[in-house]
Amino acid sequence: MPEGPSILILKEEVKQFNGQKVISASGTSTIDFSRLTDKTIKAFKTWGKHFLICFDSFTIKIQLLMFGTYKINERKTAKPRLSLVFEDGELNFYTCSVKILNGDLNSYYDWSSDVMNENWNPKKAQNKLEKMSDTMICDAVLDQEIFAGVGNIIKNEVLYRCYIHPESIIGKIPQDEISQIIAECSIYSFEFLYWKKKSELKQNWKIYTKKICQRCNLPIQCRKTGVSKRNSFFCTNCQQLYK
């Protein structure tokens, strides 16, 4: 699933359609496409992994899920879930979730939980973590209500940076290290964005998909961890396990 930085790149790539009128809308999703025809796009926004196409009284929410893709001014042979045609171009989304959000977008989203939003509030994240002291940190970092936009790559890289084992229990981790994890979730997301724009993201991975710890020169472990059962890559020598 694309993480928050990748959705911000999508937002930048489609800015040519901001302010344009939808000439026709179609696709295999179950939304009412007639609502989109002749409507003008007011803004493109993101919240974590959600891509938002804003109109006057409603918003299209798109989640690319695990295998979602999009095409700008071109099409794949497969039928799109959502196709928007404009006077001078088109925007097509595939293998994704498409939903309509009616009314004020602010009633759906807490912008302060998005680690790349200007309203990101690390203190709120800390307060939420304090209420889930028995949870593994690998699950908490992937919780979109706390760290919107953080996905499995960011999770692994942040915990490696912070020397924390992914199966550590939140209530056992020292507070200064919790604060560092919170900060790095945002810091690393912006570095992810920078590297991805330069096509240098994989070259900068330190732990994700790696075999040997660059700090210890020991084998890296990989297994599904926590309730989320997502792959965690970690070094048992330099990443402290708090239990």
N, C-alpha and C positions, 0 to 999 in steps of 0.2 A: 504493500500500500504506500503510495507517495506520502512523504512526510511534509510538514508545514512549509519548509523552504521550497519544495518543488511546486506547491500550490501557489506560492508567491510568484514564482517564475511564470506559471500559467497566467496569472493576473497581468503580469507585464506584457506577455506575448499577445494578449487579446485586447490591449488598450485601444487599438485602432477602431474597435466596434463600440466603444463608449460613446453614447449620444446618438447612436444610429437606430433607425427603425427596423424592426423585424419584418421582412417581406413575407416570409413563410416559415412555419415551424412544423416539424414532423419527427417521427421516430418510433421506436418500439416500446417506449415507456408508457405508463398508464395515465400520465397527466393530461389535462385538457389543453391541447395544443392551440385551440381557437382563442384562448386567452392571450396568447403571445403575439398573434398576428396583428400587425400595424401598431404594436406597442414599442415605445422607445426605451432603450436601456439607459438607466440613470446613473448606474455605477457598477463596478465590479469590486467585490470585497472578498476577504478570506477570513475564516475563523478556524485555526488549526488546520485540519485536513479537509475542511469544507470549502468548496468554491461557490461563491454566491453571485448570481446575476440579478441585479436589483432593478425593478420596474416601479411605477408609481405606488401601487397598493399591494404588491406582492413580490416575492423573491423566489428564484429558482435555486434550490440547493442541490449541488452535485458532489457526490462522494465517489472517488475513483476506485475505492475498494482495493482488492489485491491485484487485479489485472486490468484496471481501467486505463484507457488511453484517450487521446484527443487529436484532432487534425484541424489545422487552420488553413482555409482556402484550398483544401483537398479532401478526398474521401478514401476510405478503405473499401474493399469489396464487401465486407460485412455491413449489415444495416446498422445505423447508429441508434443509440438509445435516445439521443436528442440531436436534432439538426436545426440550426438557426441560419437562415439565409438572409443576407443583407443586400443592399443595392450594389455594393462593390466587394462582396466576399461572403464567406460562410464559416461556420464554426460547428464542428461535429464531435460528439462524445460517444465513446463505446464502452461496453461492459462496465457500466457504472450505475449508481443509484441516482435517480432524478425525482425530486419532490418539490411541491409548491408550498411555500410558507406565506400565509396570508397576514397582512397587517404589518405592524411595526417590527422591524428586524431586531430591535433592541430587546423585545420581549422574549426572544428565543436564545439570545447569546449573552454570556458574561464575557465581555471583551478583555477583562482583566486576567482571565485564565489562559489567554493565548500568549505563549512565550515570545512571539515575534510582534505582538501588537504594541502600539505606543502606550496603551493603558495597562500593560502587563504589571501585575502586582505580586511580587515575591512574598510579601507578608501574608497575603491570602493563601498562597500555596503552603506556607509554613503552618498556618492555622489548620488547614485541612489535613495535613500530614499528622499533626498532633492528635487528631481524632481517629486515626487508623494506626495506632501504635503496634498492633499485632500483625500488620501486613508486611509482606516482603517488599523491599525497595524496588525490585524489578517490576512488580505489578503497579506500584504507586506511580513510578515515572511514566508508565504507559497510560495512566488514567487521564482521559481527555478533559475531565472536569477540573483537573488540577494543572496539567501540563498540556494544554491543547496544542497540537502540532508535533509533539514528540512521538516518534515511532521507534521501531526496534533498533535501527542503526544508531540513532542519537542516544537511546538508552544504553546500549553497550559501550559506546565511546565515552559518554559522560561518566559512567560508573568506573571505567578503567582510568580515566583522568583523575578521578577522586579516590582511587585506591580502595574502592568498596566492592565487596563480593555481592553479586545480584540477589543472593538468597538471604542477605542480612535483613533482620527484623527492624523496622523503623524505630520502635521504642528503645532499641538497644544501641542505635547509632548515636555517637556524640553529637550534640546540637551544632557545633561549629562545622561538622562534616555534613550534616543535613543542609545547613545554609550554603555550603559550597556546592552540593548537588543541585539545589534550587537555582543558584546563580549560573552554573554551567549548562543547565538545560536551555537557557536563553542564549548564553554566549556561544555555545557550540552550534546552535541552530543558525545563527547568523554566519558563522564560519562555514557551515554546510552550504548555505546559500552562495557565499562567495566562491567556494571551491567548485560547486556544481555549475555555476555560470562560466567558469573557466575550464570546465571538463576535467577537473583535477580532484574530484571527490574521492574516488577509490584510492588514489595514490596517497591520500592523507588519512586513510583509516589506520588506526593503531592496533585495534583488537578485533574488529568485526571481520569475520571469515578467516582470520589469521591462524597459523599453526603454532608459532613460537612467540613467546612474550619477548618484546624488544628490550624490556627492562631487565629481565631475569635470565633470558636465554633458556627458558624451560617450556615444555609443551603447554599450549593453551587448551583448556577444557571447553567443550561445547555440549550443552544439553538444554532441553526444554525446562524452564523454571517457572515457579509460581502458578497461580490460578490461570493466568493467561496462556501458559504453555508455549511461550515464544522462545526461540533459540537465544540462549545467552552464551557469550564467549567470555571467558574469564581466566585469570591466572590465580591459582590457589596459593601462590607464594607471596605475591605483592598486593593482592586485593583482600582486605581484611573481612572476615566473616564475623558479623555480630549476631549472636543468637542467645 
